[in-house]
């Protein structure tokens, strides 16, 4: 039997969780009308319980079926890899895009979030803490086996972030997160 060890990858400090809302044309016009009537900003509107009730929702996350998450690529954020609780690798999240050597140290793949044409709003929740934890069972982890998938949205309402980690081209499953919400914002897409 192969002697497999458990490796843990932690994404730590500031991340985002966001939802893309694609209202029908009638819903969009209704939202604009409600906004004009109440004179509220989009931030105030989407977090208003009266507004949510009009659309039979109890929480802003219900405006979208898909929840996206990621670690922001900022100098305060880092990625650590542990084996049996012992730290074996730790690097700054910015190292994924800023190279301090002739060749990149880590394999990355940049993708753009695909949204449908009716996508109008992005609801962004900023979080602080353990943004993601992944567990891997391997005999030996080679960092060259990992691909860090970096995601952006073409309208810049969501900054570039680490959205997924792939091992041998297979997406790792996020095992857990443990964070607190620090900010909520809503952006209208052009």
N, C-alpha and C positions, 0 to 999 in steps of 0.2 A: 504494500500500500504506500502511496506517495505521502511524504511527510508535509502536509499542507499547514501553513501558518495563517493566522488572521491578521490582515492589514486593515488599518482604518485611515480614511482620508477625511480631514476636517476642514471646512471652509469657515473662517472666523472673522468677525467684526461687523461690517456693514453690508447688507444685502437689500434686494428688492423683491417684492411680490407684486405682480401686476395682472390686470385683466383687461382684455380688449372688448369693448361693447359695440355691437353692430345693430343699432336700432332699425326698425322699419322706417320708411319715409314718414309715416304718420306719427310714430313715436318721436322721431327727431323733431318734427314740427311742434309737437306737443311739449317737448322739453324746452325748446326755444320760447314758446309761449309762456310756459310756467316760469321760466327764468326772467322774462321781461316783466311779468306780472309781479313777481316777488322781489325783483331787483337783487337777486342773490348771484354770487359768483358760482362757477361750476363746482368749486370745492365745497361751498356751503350747500349747494343744491343736492349733490349726490350723497351727502352724509346727513340729509334732513329726513326724519322719519315720515313726515307728511308726504314728501315727494316720493319716497320709496313705496308708501302705501298706495299711491295712485297706480303704480305699475305692479302691484301685488308682490312686492319684495320686502323682505325684512332686513336685508343686508346688502351693501353695495357689491359684494362678490357674486351675488346672484344675477347680475347683469351679463355675466359671461359664463360659459360652460368650461372654459379652459383657464386654469391658473398657471401662470409662469413665475419662476423664481430664479434667482441668481445672486452671485457674489459680485459686488461692484469692483472694478479694477481701480483701486485707490491705494495710496501709499500706506494707509493705516490697516489694510486688510492683508491677511496671509492665509496660506494653505500649508497644512502640516500633514505628514504621513507618519503613522505610528505602527509598530509591530510589538505585540504583547505589552501595550501601554508605553513602550519606550519610543521616544522621538527619534526617527531615523532621517527625516528630511523636513525642512521648513523653509518656505520662500515667500517673498512678497507677491501679492496678486499682480502688481504691475510688471513683474518679471515675465509674465505671459505675453506682454506686448512691447516692452522696452528691453532691448537686448544689450547686455553689457559685455558681449563677446562677439566674435565674428559671425558665429552661427547661433541660432536660437537654442536655448537650453531645454525647452519643452516643446512638444508637438501641440500645435494649436490648429483649429479649424474655425474660420470666421463665417458665420451665417447671418442672414438677415431674417427677422421674424416676418413671416408671410401673413398678411391680413387680407381679408376679402375687401372688395370695393366699397361695401356698405359700412366698413369699420369707421366709426366717428369719434369714439372716446377711448382714452386709456386711463384706467384708474391705477395709480401707483401707491404702494405702501412701502415705506422704507423701514427696515428692521435692523436691530443691532444684537449681536450675540453669536451663537452657533448657527450659521446659515444653512449648513448641510453637513451630514455625516454619512459616509459610505463605508461598507464593510466588504472586504474581498478575501476569499480563501484561495491562496496560491502557495506553491512550494517556494517561489522566489519572485518578488516584484521587481521588474525592470521598469524604470521611469519612461523608457522609450516605448513601452507598450501602451502608455496612457496618452489619450488625445483630449485636450481641454477645449471644449467647444465654446467659442465666444460669440455672443449674440448682440445684435444692435437692431434698432428700428429706424427706418429711413427718415423719420421726422424729428429725431433727436429728443423726443419726450422721455425716452428711457435710455440712459447711458449704456455704453458697452459693458457687458457683464459676462461672467462665467456661468453659462446656463446648464451645461451637462459635462460629464466626464465619461469618456469611453475607454474601455479596456479591450484591446484586440478588436476594435471596431464595434463592440457591443456596449450599449448604454448601461452604465451602472445605475442601480436603483438607490435613490436617496432613502436612507434608513430612518433618519430623524433630523429634526432641527429643534432649536431651543433659543428663541429670540423674543425681543419686545419691540412693539411698534414705536417708531420715533417720529414718523411724518406720514401724512396722507395728502395726495394731490390728484387732481383730475385734469387731463389735457384733451383738448379737441384736436383731432387730426385734420389736416388740410386735404 
